[in-house]
Amino acid sequence: MESTRAKIINLLSSNQDSYISGQEISNQLQISRSAIWKHIKELEKDGYVIEGIRNRGYRILQSPNKVSENTVQWGLNTNWLGKSIIHKESTTSTQHIAHDLATNHADHGTVVIADEQTAGKGRLSRAWYSSKNKGIWMSIILRPSIPPYLAPQLTLLTATVLADVLKKELKLNPKIKWPNDILLQDKKTSGILTEMQAEQDRIQYVVIGIGINVNHEPDDLAEDIQSKATSLKIETGKSWNMTELIQQILLYFEKTYEDFLDKGFSVIKEKWESYGYRIGEVTSIKTFHDVQRAVLTGIAEDGALLAKYEDGTIKKVYSGEIDWFGNT
């Protein structure tokens, strides 16, 4: 459920160019004027600058430059995604919290955000370095009405959302390395981890974890990944407002997710392939049996990578070592 404080922020943010009276807030939220005043004071402690004038009401003049439930709520223009936000200064993993919330009936669209993860993880249980206040570390709880075998499509969908935000809002040139890495200048800046709880024919919930290196300096990255990882700041030379980035990601995600449910996977597939790293190029694919040359042609509906081999056959690639960077 959306908190009273979040509802107050939404009311104030929807009236940014004018005042909203304490009585109007009281009527809409069914709380007393004194309760409103107490919530306003708590928001001011969080860094909000709120103007209150007798006989006119309240309005927000400025929001704090930090990530919190309140700051993300203020100015978030989604309909359902992020209406419930859990923020932690430090946690083991936003995925852990999201799974606990989901098993306890958290709403579809609940978002968990942390300033720091002490045990962040990526695919195949790899460690994900989540420096404090340097990046976006968040998880989204979804309860999609799709069969479990289509869940991998949500990873591909999320990758297109991140690529769209980087391209359209930040004017960068991202690429998606199958299945879930966002690259800038051939270096990883973001990863996605999709996990689900499901029965044979029904998804109970999906948790999509998103990690983005935002304001890291080179020395903020672990020494063993400096040659293959980057951040938005390293690539652009400027710092980015993470609250605004989170809001953009949630806004793009909600629209893309609704389009996916309405129109199917074809729109996601086409967009993913437009961003696909080395799509249309020849590379080497190593399996348990051998190493073969193949052209990467796109993705299949089940999330597999499609490769056209030298004998003309097109096969799905689910696992195997792909020579992404031309080392073999």
SELUM-964818 format. One record per residue: residue number from 0; x, y negated, z of N, C-alpha, C in turn. Coordinates in steps of 0.05 Angstrom, whole numbers, plus 5000, padded with zeros to 4 digits. Example, Ala and Ser with C-alpha at 12.3 -4.5 7.8 and 13.67 -1.06 7.14 Angstrom:
2
SETOR   seq    n.u    n.v    n.w   ca.u   ca.v   ca.w    c.u    c.v    c.w
SETOR     0   5264   5114   5156   5246   5090   5156   5264   5066   5156
SETOR     1   5257   5045   5142   5273   5021   5143   5258   4999   5157
end
This chain:
328
SETOR   seq    n.u    n.v    n.w   ca.u   ca.v   ca.w    c.u    c.v    c.w
SETOR     0   5017   5024   5000   5000   5000   5000   5017   4975   5000
SETOR     1   5008   4954   4986   5022   4929   4985   5020   4915   5012
SETOR     2   5043   4905   5022   5043   4892   5048   5029   4865   5047
SETOR     3   5020   4855   5071   5007   4829   5072   5026   4807   5063
SETOR     4   5052   4810   5071   5072   4790   5063   5075   4789   5032
SETOR     5   5075   4813   5020   5077   4814   4991   5053   4802   4978
SETOR     6   5029   4806   4990   5005   4794   4979   5006   4763   4980
SETOR     7   5017   4753   5002   5020   4724   5005   5039   4713   4984
SETOR     8   5061   4727   4980   5081   4719   4959   5067   4719   4932
SETOR     9   5051   4739   4926   5038   4741   4900   5018   4718   4896
SETOR    10   5004   4711   4918   4985   4689   4916   5000   4662   4912
SETOR    11   5022   4658   4926   5037   4634   4923   5050   4632   4896
SETOR    12   5060   4655   4886   5074   4655   4861   5055   4651   4837
SETOR    13   5030   4659   4841   5011   4655   4820   5001   4626   4819
SETOR    14   5008   4610   4839   5001   4582   4840   5026   4564   4843
SETOR    15   5047   4570   4828   5072   4557   4832   5071   4527   4826
SETOR    16   5053   4519   4808   5051   4490   4801   5031   4475   4818
SETOR    17   5018   4489   4837   4998   4475   4853   4998   4488   4881
SETOR    18   4983   4477   4899   4981   4487   4926   4958   4506   4928
SETOR    19   4960   4526   4947   4938   4543   4953   4933   4539   4983
SETOR    20   4908   4534   4990   4902   4527   5017   4904   4551   5036
SETOR    21   4909   4546   5061   4910   4567   5081   4883   4581   5083
SETOR    22   4861   4566   5079   4834   4578   5080   4830   4597   5057
SETOR    23   4840   4590   5033   4837   4607   5010   4853   4633   5014
SETOR    24   4878   4631   5025   4894   4655   5031   4879   4672   5051
SETOR    25   4868   4659   5072   4853   4673   5093   4830   4688   5081
SETOR    26   4815   4675   5064   4791   4688   5052   4799   4712   5034
SETOR    27   4820   4709   5019   4828   4730   5000   4840   4754   5015
SETOR    28   4855   4749   5036   4869   4771   5049   4856   4780   5075
SETOR    29   4835   4765   5083   4820   4773   5107   4837   4774   5132
SETOR    30   4854   4753   5134   4870   4750   5158   4867   4721   5168
SETOR    31   4875   4717   5193   4871   4690   5206   4891   4670   5196
SETOR    32   4885   4645   5200   4904   4623   5192   4930   4625   5208
SETOR    33   4928   4633   5233   4952   4635   5250   4969   4658   5240
SETOR    34   4957   4680   5230   4972   4703   5219   4987   4694   5194
SETOR    35   4974   4678   5178   4986   4668   5153   5011   4651   5161
SETOR    36   5008   4634   5181   5031   4617   5189   5054   4634   5198
SETOR    37   5049   4655   5213   5070   4673   5223   5084   4687   5199
SETOR    38   5069   4695   5179   5081   4708   5156   5098   4688   5140
SETOR    39   5089   4663   5138   5104   4642   5125   5131   4638   5139
SETOR    40   5130   4637   5165   5155   4633   5180   5174   4656   5176
SETOR    41   5164   4681   5174   5182   4704   5169   5194   4702   5141
SETOR    42   5178   4692   5122   5189   4689   5094   5211   4668   5094
SETOR    43   5207   4647   5110   5228   4626   5111   5253   4637   5123
SETOR    44   5251   4655   5143   5275   4668   5154   5290   4684   5133
SETOR    45   5274   4695   5113   5286   4711   5092   5299   4693   5070
SETOR    46   5296   4666   5073   5309   4648   5054   5291   4634   5036
SETOR    47   5264   4638   5038   5245   4624   5021   5243   4595   5031
SETOR    48   5240   4576   5012   5233   4549   5018   5204   4545   5011
SETOR    49   5187   4542   5031   5158   4540   5027   5149   4513   5038
SETOR    50   5135   4498   5021   5125   4472   5029   5096   4476   5039
SETOR    51   5090   4464   5062   5063   4465   5072   5054   4436   5078
SETOR    52   5031   4428   5066   5021   4401   5070   4992   4403   5080
SETOR    53   4986   4388   5101   4959   4388   5113   4939   4380   5091
SETOR    54   4917   4394   5091   4894   4389   5072   4900   4396   5043
SETOR    55   4925   4406   5038   4931   4415   5011   4938   4444   5010
SETOR    56   4955   4453   5029   4962   4482   5030   4991   4487   5027
SETOR    57   4998   4510   5015   5025   4519   5013   5034   4523   4984
SETOR    58   5060   4521   4980   5071   4530   4954   5101   4537   4958
SETOR    59   5111   4556   4942   5139   4563   4944   5156   4544   4926
SETOR    60   5176   4533   4938   5194   4515   4923   5219   4530   4914
SETOR    61   5228   4550   4929   5253   4564   4922   5253   4591   4935
SETOR    62   5263   4611   4920   5266   4638   4932   5296   4643   4937
SETOR    63   5303   4660   4957   5331   4665   4963   5344   4681   4941
SETOR    64   5370   4677   4939   5386   4692   4918   5397   4718   4930
SETOR    65   5378   4735   4938   5386   4761   4947   5363   4781   4942
SETOR    66   5370   4806   4941   5349   4826   4935   5336   4834   4961
SETOR    67   5309   4834   4961   5294   4844   4984   5266   4850   4973
SETOR    68   5249   4862   4990   5222   4867   4981   5208   4841   4973
SETOR    69   5213   4820   4989   5200   4795   4984   5209   4781   4958
SETOR    70   5236   4781   4954   5246   4766   4930   5239   4780   4905
SETOR    71   5238   4807   4905   5230   4821   4881   5200   4818   4875
SETOR    72   5184   4817   4897   5156   4813   4893   5149   4786   4882
SETOR    73   5164   4766   4890   5158   4739   4881   5166   4736   4851
SETOR    74   5147   4731   4834   5152   4728   4806   5152   4754   4790
SETOR    75   5145   4777   4803   5143   4803   4789   5117   4804   4775
SETOR    76   5118   4806   4748   5093   4803   4732   5082   4830   4723
SETOR    77   5086   4851   4738   5075   4877   4731   5047   4880   4743
SETOR    78   5033   4900   4732   5006   4906   4741   5006   4927   4764
SETOR    79   5024   4947   4762   5024   4968   4782   5052   4976   4790
SETOR    80   5071   4973   4773   5098   4981   4780   5112   4962   4799
SETOR    81   5121   4972   4822   5135   4955   4841   5116   4940   4860
SETOR    82   5091   4946   4860   5073   4933   4879   5078   4943   4907
SETOR    83   5091   4966   4910   5102   4975   4935   5132   4978   4932
SETOR    84   5147   4963   4947   5176   4963   4945   5189   4968   4973
SETOR    85   5207   4987   4973   5222   4993   4998   5251   4984   4992
SETOR    86   5261   4967   5009   5289   4957   5006   5306   4965   5030
SETOR    87   5330   4975   5025   5348   4982   5046   5375   4968   5041
SETOR    88   5387   4957   5062   5413   4945   5058   5434   4967   5052
SETOR    89   5431   4990   5066   5449   5012   5060   5434   5038   5065
SETOR    90   5439   5058   5048   5427   5084   5051   5444   5105   5037
SETOR    91   5439   5130   5042   5455   5151   5028   5449   5150   4999
SETOR    92   5423   5149   4992   5415   5149   4964   5386   5141   4962
SETOR    93   5380   5124   4943   5352   5116   4939   5335   5140   4930
SETOR    94   5348   5160   4917   5334   5184   4909   5324   5199   4933
SETOR    95   5341   5201   4954   5333   5215   4979   5308   5202   4991
SETOR    96   5308   5176   4993   5285   5162   5005   5260   5165   4987
SETOR    97   5264   5163   4961   5241   5165   4943   5228   5193   4944
SETOR    98   5245   5214   4946   5234   5241   4949   5217   5244   4975
SETOR    99   5228   5233   4996   5213   5234   5022   5187   5219   5020
SETOR   100   5188   5196   5008   5163   5180   5005   5143   5195   4987
SETOR   101   5153   5206   4965   5135   5219   4946   5121   5243   4958
SETOR   102   5136   5259   4974   5124   5282   4987   5104   5274   5009
SETOR   103   5105   5249   5017   5086   5238   5037   5066   5219   5024
SETOR   104   5060   5225   4998   5038   5212   4984   5043   5183   4977
SETOR   105   5067   5175   4973   5072   5147   4964   5059   5142   4937
SETOR   106   5051   5118   4933   5036   5111   4909   5053   5113   4884
SETOR   107   5040   5120   4862   5052   5118   4835   5062   5090   4831
SETOR   108   5087   5087   4823   5098   5060   4818   5113   5049   4841
SETOR   109   5116   5064   4863   5132   5055   4886   5161   5054   4878
SETOR   110   5175   5033   4886   5203   5029   4879   5220   5027   4904
SETOR   111   5243   5041   4904   5262   5040   4926   5288   5027   4916
SETOR   112   5297   5007   4931   5321   4992   4923   5340   4991   4946
SETOR   113   5366   4993   4941   5386   4991   4961   5409   4972   4953
SETOR   114   5420   4958   4972   5444   4941   4966   5468   4959   4963
SETOR   115   5468   4982   4977   5491   5000   4977   5481   5029   4981
SETOR   116   5494   5047   4966   5490   5076   4971   5516   5088   4980
SETOR   117   5514   5104   5001   5538   5117   5011   5542   5145   5000
SETOR   118   5521   5155   4987   5523   5182   4975   5507   5183   4949
SETOR   119   5511   5162   4932   5498   5161   4907   5506   5184   4889
SETOR   120   5488   5193   4872   5495   5215   4854   5483   5211   4826
SETOR   121   5497   5223   4807   5488   5223   4780   5480   5251   4771
SETOR   122   5480   5255   4745   5473   5282   4735   5495   5302   4743
SETOR   123   5486   5327   4745   5503   5350   4752   5517   5345   4779
SETOR   124   5504   5331   4797   5514   5326   4824   5540   5310   4825
SETOR   125   5546   5296   4803   5570   5279   4803   5565   5255   4821
SETOR   126   5587   5246   4834   5585   5222   4851   5580   5197   4835
SETOR   127   5564   5179   4846   5560   5153   4833   5569   5131   4853
SETOR   128   5588   5115   4846   5599   5095   4864   5580   5071   4864
SETOR   129   5569   5065   4887   5549   5044   4890   5558   5022   4909
SETOR   130   5575   5004   4899   5587   4983   4915   5565   4964   4926
SETOR   131   5569   4955   4950   5549   4938   4964   5547   4911   4950
SETOR   132   5522   4904   4943   5515   4879   4931   5528   4873   4904
SETOR   133   5537   4895   4891   5550   4891   4865   5533   4902   4842
SETOR   134   5514   4919   4848   5499   4931   4826   5470   4936   4834
SETOR   135   5455   4946   4815   5427   4954   4820   5425   4984   4825
SETOR   136   5416   4991   4848   5413   5019   4855   5384   5023   4863
SETOR   137   5368   5036   4846   5340   5038   4853   5328   5064   4841
SETOR   138   5305   5071   4853   5291   5095   4844   5261   5088   4841
SETOR   139   5249   5100   4821   5220   5095   4815   5205   5121   4819
SETOR   140   5183   5120   4833   5166   5143   4837   5143   5142   4817
SETOR   141   5140   5163   4801   5118   5165   4781   5102   5190   4786
SETOR   142   5077   5189   4779   5060   5213   4780   5046   5215   4752
SETOR   143   5062   5223   4732   5052   5223   4704   5033   5247   4699
SETOR   144   5014   5242   4682   4995   5264   4674   5005   5276   4648
SETOR   145   5030   5287   4649   5041   5301   4627   5051   5328   4637
SETOR   146   5053   5348   4619   5063   5374   4628   5092   5373   4636
SETOR   147   5101   5390   4654   5129   5389   4664   5150   5391   4642
SETOR   148   5145   5406   4620   5165   5409   4600   5171   5383   4585
SETOR   149   5154   5364   4588   5158   5338   4574   5173   5318   4592
SETOR   150   5178   5325   4617   5191   5307   4636   5218   5295   4625
SETOR   151   5234   5311   4610   5259   5299   4600   5255   5274   4582
SETOR   152   5231   5272   4571   5225   5248   4555   5226   5222   4572
SETOR   153   5221   5225   4598   5221   5201   4616   5250   5191   4619
SETOR   154   5269   5209   4619   5297   5200   4620   5304   5183   4595
SETOR   155   5296   5194   4572   5301   5180   4547   5286   5153   4546
SETOR   156   5262   5153   4556   5246   5129   4557   5260   5108   4574
SETOR   157   5270   5116   4598   5284   5097   4616   5309   5086   4603
SETOR   158   5323   5102   4588   5347   5093   4574   5340   5071   4554
SETOR   159   5318   5074   4540   5310   5053   4521   5302   5027   4535
SETOR   160   5290   5030   4559   5282   5006   4575   5307   4990   4582
SETOR   161   5327   5004   4593   5352   4990   4601   5366   4978   4577
SETOR   162   5367   4992   4555   5379   4982   4530   5364   4957   4520
SETOR   163   5338   4958   4521   5322   4935   4513   5327   4910   4530
SETOR   164   5329   4914   4556   5334   4891   4574   5361   4879   4569
SETOR   165   5381   4897   4566   5408   4886   4560   5410   4872   4534
SETOR   166   5396   4882   4514   5397   4870   4487   5380   4844   4486
SETOR   167   5355   4846   4494   5336   4825   4490   5338   4802   4511
SETOR   168   5345   4809   4535   5347   4789   4556   5375   4779   4561
SETOR   169   5395   4797   4558   5423   4789   4564   5439   4785   4538
SETOR   170   5427   4791   4515   5440   4787   4489   5465   4804   4486
SETOR   171   5465   4828   4497   5488   4846   4494   5482   4867   4473
SETOR   172   5502   4885   4468   5498   4905   4447   5502   4933   4459
SETOR   173   5482   4942   4474   5484   4968   4488   5481   4992   4469
SETOR   174   5492   5014   4477   5488   5040   4463   5480   5061   4484
SETOR   175   5464   5080   4476   5456   5102   4494   5472   5127   4486
SETOR   176   5488   5136   4505   5502   5162   4500   5485   5184   4512
SETOR   177   5478   5203   4495   5460   5224   4503   5469   5238   4528
SETOR   178   5450   5243   4547   5422   5234   4545   5416   5209   4561
SETOR   179   5435   5200   4578   5426   5180   4598   5446   5159   4605
SETOR   180   5467   5156   4590   5487   5135   4597   5484   5111   4579
SETOR   181   5485   5087   4591   5485   5062   4576   5513   5052   4574
SETOR   182   5522   5048   4549   5550   5040   4544   5551   5011   4534
SETOR   183   5572   4997   4542   5579   4971   4531   5608   4973   4523
SETOR   184   5614   4968   4498   5642   4971   4488   5654   4998   4495
SETOR   185   5638   5019   4490   5646   5047   4494   5651   5054   4524
SETOR   186   5643   5037   4542   5646   5043   4571   5619   5043   4585
SETOR   187   5617   5061   4604   5592   5065   4618   5586   5042   4638
SETOR   188   5562   5031   4636   5554   5011   4655   5529   5019   4670
SETOR   189   5516   5040   4661   5491   5048   4674   5486   5078   4670
SETOR   190   5473   5090   4690   5466   5118   4688   5438   5122   4699
SETOR   191   5426   5145   4691   5398   5151   4699   5397   5180   4709
SETOR   192   5383   5184   4730   5379   5211   4741   5349   5215   4745
SETOR   193   5338   5235   4731   5310   5242   4733   5307   5268   4748
SETOR   194   5291   5268   4769   5285   5292   4784   5255   5295   4788
SETOR   195   5245   5319   4790   5217   5322   4793   5209   5345   4812
SETOR   196   5185   5343   4822   5173   5365   4837   5148   5373   4821
SETOR   197   5146   5398   4813   5124   5406   4796   5115   5435   4802
SETOR   198   5091   5440   4794   5081   5467   4793   5084   5477   4764
SETOR   199   5074   5500   4758   5079   5511   4731   5067   5494   4709
SETOR   200   5044   5482   4714   5031   5467   4693   5025   5438   4701
SETOR   201   5035   5429   4723   5028   5402   4733   5051   5389   4748
SETOR   202   5057   5364   4741   5078   5349   4755   5065   5337   4780
SETOR   203   5078   5342   4803   5069   5329   4828   5080   5300   4829
SETOR   204   5105   5298   4823   5117   5271   4821   5144   5273   4807
SETOR   205   5152   5250   4796   5179   5247   4784   5192   5223   4798
SETOR   206   5218   5227   4803   5234   5204   4814   5256   5198   4793
SETOR   207   5256   5174   4784   5276   5165   4764   5295   5146   4778
SETOR   208   5320   5155   4780   5341   5138   4793   5356   5123   4772
SETOR   209   5361   5097   4778   5375   5079   4759   5398   5066   4774
SETOR   210   5422   5068   4762   5445   5055   4773   5458   5037   4752
SETOR   211   5462   5012   4758   5474   4993   4739   5496   4978   4752
SETOR   212   5520   4979   4740   5542   4962   4749   5537   4934   4739
SETOR   213   5533   4915   4758   5525   4888   4750   5548   4868   4754
SETOR   214   5554   4862   4779   5573   4841   4785   5600   4851   4795
SETOR   215   5607   4875   4786   5633   4887   4793   5656   4872   4779
SETOR   216   5677   4867   4794   5703   4860   4782   5717   4886   4776
SETOR   217   5738   4885   4759   5752   4910   4753   5762   4926   4778
SETOR   218   5771   4911   4798   5781   4924   4822   5759   4936   4839
SETOR   219   5734   4929   4834   5712   4941   4849   5705   4969   4839
SETOR   220   5715   4976   4816   5710   5003   4805   5732   5022   4815
SETOR   221   5724   5046   4822   5744   5066   4831   5765   5070   4810
SETOR   222   5790   5074   4819   5813   5075   4800   5809   5096   4779
SETOR   223   5797   5119   4787   5795   5141   4768   5774   5137   4746
SETOR   224   5757   5115   4749   5737   5110   4728   5741   5083   4714
SETOR   225   5762   5068   4721   5766   5042   4710   5769   5042   4679
SETOR   226   5780   5064   4669   5785   5066   4640   5760   5073   4625
SETOR   227   5739   5082   4638   5715   5091   4624   5689   5078   4635
SETOR   228   5691   5060   4654   5668   5046   4665   5671   5016   4663
SETOR   229   5649   5002   4663   5650   4973   4662   5626   4962   4677
SETOR   230   5623   4936   4676   5600   4923   4689   5591   4900   4671
SETOR   231   5567   4889   4677   5557   4867   4662   5575   4843   4665
SETOR   232   5586   4839   4689   5604   4816   4693   5630   4819   4678
SETOR   233   5641   4843   4679   5666   4847   4664   5663   4842   4635
SETOR   234   5640   4850   4624   5635   4847   4595   5628   4819   4587
SETOR   235   5616   4803   4605   5606   4777   4598   5621   4754   4611
SETOR   236   5636   4760   4632   5651   4739   4646   5633   4722   4664
SETOR   237   5609   4731   4669   5591   4715   4687   5576   4733   4706
SETOR   238   5568   4721   4729   5553   4736   4748   5523   4735   4741
SETOR   239   5508   4755   4749   5480   4757   4742   5463   4759   4767
SETOR   240   5439   4747   4765   5420   4748   4787   5406   4775   4787
SETOR   241   5412   4792   4807   5402   4819   4807   5372   4821   4811
SETOR   242   5361   4802   4827   5332   4802   4830   5318   4799   4804
SETOR   243   5327   4779   4788   5314   4775   4762   5318   4799   4743
SETOR   244   5341   4811   4745   5346   4835   4728   5327   4858   4736
SETOR   245   5323   4862   4762   5305   4883   4771   5277   4877   4761
SETOR   246   5268   4852   4763   5241   4845   4754   5238   4850   4724
SETOR   247   5258   4843   4708   5257   4848   4679   5255   4878   4674
SETOR   248   5272   4894   4688   5271   4923   4683   5244   4935   4690
SETOR   249   5232   4926   4712   5206   4937   4720   5185   4928   4700
SETOR   250   5186   4904   4690   5167   4894   4671   5169   4909   4645
SETOR   251   5193   4913   4634   5197   4928   4610   5189   4957   4614
SETOR   252   5196   4968   4637   5189   4996   4642   5159   5001   4642
SETOR   253   5144   4984   4655   5115   4987   4656   5103   4987   4629
SETOR   254   5111   4968   4612   5100   4967   4585   5108   4991   4568
SETOR   255   5133   4999   4570   5143   5021   4554   5129   5047   4563
SETOR   256   5126   5051   4589   5113   5074   4600   5084   5076   4591
SETOR   257   5070   5053   4591   5042   5053   4582   5040   5059   4552
SETOR   258   5058   5048   4537   5059   5054   4508   5064   5084   4503
SETOR   259   5081   5095   4519   5088   5124   4517   5063   5141   4523
SETOR   260   5048   5134   4544   5024   5149   4550   5002   5146   4529
SETOR   261   5002   5122   4517   4981   5116   4497   4988   5126   4469
SETOR   262   5013   5124   4461   5021   5129   4433   5038   5154   4430
SETOR   263   5047   5165   4452   5064   5189   4450   5094   5183   4448
SETOR   264   5109   5204   4444   5138   5202   4445   5151   5190   4420
SETOR   265   5136   5189   4398   5149   5181   4373   5161   5153   4374
SETOR   266   5148   5135   4388   5158   5107   4391   5184   5107   4407
SETOR   267   5185   5123   4428   5209   5125   4445   5232   5138   4428
SETOR   268   5225   5159   4414   5246   5173   4398   5259   5154   4378
SETOR   269   5242   5139   4364   5253   5120   4344   5271   5099   4356
SETOR   270   5262   5088   4379   5278   5067   4392   5303   5079   4403
SETOR   271   5302   5102   4416   5326   5115   4427   5346   5119   4405
SETOR   272   5338   5129   4382   5356   5135   4360   5368   5109   4349
SETOR   273   5354   5087   4351   5365   5061   4342   5388   5052   4359
SETOR   274   5388   5061   4385   5409   5054   4404   5429   5077   4406
SETOR   275   5423   5100   4395   5439   5124   4400   5469   5121   4393
SETOR   276   5485   5128   4412   5514   5127   4408   5524   5149   4390
SETOR   277   5537   5141   4368   5548   5158   4348   5527   5174   4332
SETOR   278   5502   5164   4332   5482   5177   4315   5490   5171   4286
SETOR   279   5489   5192   4270   5497   5190   4242   5526   5195   4237
SETOR   280   5541   5200   4259   5570   5204   4256   5577   5234   4261
SETOR   281   5601   5241   4250   5611   5268   4254   5627   5270   4280
SETOR   282   5623   5291   4295   5638   5296   4319   5642   5326   4323
SETOR   283   5656   5333   4344   5660   5361   4350   5643   5369   4374
SETOR   284   5631   5393   4372   5615   5403   4394   5626   5430   4402
SETOR   285   5634   5432   4427   5646   5456   4438   5626   5471   4455
SETOR   286   5621   5496   4449   5603   5513   4464   5620   5535   4477
SETOR   287   5606   5555   4489   5620   5577   4500   5634   5594   4479
SETOR   288   5623   5592   4454   5633   5610   4433   5655   5597   4416
SETOR   289   5652   5572   4408   5671   5560   4390   5669   5529   4390
SETOR   290   5684   5517   4372   5682   5488   4368   5675   5483   4339
SETOR   291   5654   5468   4334   5645   5462   4307   5641   5433   4302
SETOR   292   5645   5425   4277   5639   5397   4269   5610   5394   4262
SETOR   293   5599   5371   4270   5570   5367   4264   5564   5337   4264
SETOR   294   5543   5330   4249   5533   5302   4249   5511   5300   4269
SETOR   295   5512   5281   4287   5491   5277   4306   5468   5262   4292
SETOR   296   5445   5274   4291   5423   5263   4275   5401   5250   4291
SETOR   297   5399   5256   4317   5377   5244   4333   5371   5261   4357
SETOR   298   5346   5259   4366   5337   5274   4389   5311   5288   4382
SETOR   299   5306   5310   4396   5282   5326   4393   5262   5317   4415
SETOR   300   5237   5326   4412   5216   5319   4431   5221   5329   4459
SETOR   301   5236   5351   4462   5242   5362   4488   5267   5349   4500
SETOR   302   5278   5329   4487   5301   5314   4498   5328   5325   4488
SETOR   303   5328   5346   4473   5353   5357   4463   5365   5339   4442
SETOR   304   5391   5340   4439   5406   5326   4418   5405   5343   4393
SETOR   305   5400   5330   4370   5400   5344   4345   5426   5341   4330
SETOR   306   5437   5363   4320   5463   5362   4306   5461   5378   4280
SETOR   307   5470   5366   4259   5471   5380   4233   5499   5390   4228
SETOR   308   5501   5417   4226   5528   5429   4223   5536   5431   4194
SETOR   309   5561   5438   4189   5572   5438   4162   5558   5457   4143
SETOR   310   5545   5478   4154   5531   5496   4137   5502   5486   4130
SETOR   311   5496   5462   4140   5470   5450   4134   5448   5455   4154
SETOR   312   5453   5473   4173   5433   5478   4194   5432   5456   4215
SETOR   313   5408   5450   4224   5404   5431   4245   5396   5446   4271
SETOR   314   5412   5442   4291   5407   5456   4316   5403   5436   4339
SETOR   315   5389   5446   4360   5386   5431   4384   5410   5436   4403
SETOR   316   5420   5415   4414   5442   5417   4433   5432   5410   4461
SETOR   317   5432   5429   4479   5423   5425   4506   5447   5422   4526
SETOR   318   5468   5435   4519   5492   5434   4535   5516   5438   4517
SETOR   319   5539   5434   4528   5564   5437   4512   5580   5412   4514
SETOR   320   5604   5413   4506   5622   5391   4508   5624   5376   4481
SETOR   321   5614   5352   4481   5613   5336   4456   5637   5317   4457
SETOR   322   5651   5316   4435   5674   5298   4433   5664   5270   4426
SETOR   323   5655   5255   4446   5644   5229   4441   5664   5209   4432
SETOR   324   5688   5211   4441   5707   5189   4436   5730   5197   4417
SETOR   325   5726   5218   4402   5745   5225   4381   5772   5235   4391
SETOR   326   5771   5251   4412   5796   5261   4424   5804   5288   4413
SETOR   327   5787   5301   4397   5794   5327   4385   5790   5327   4355
end
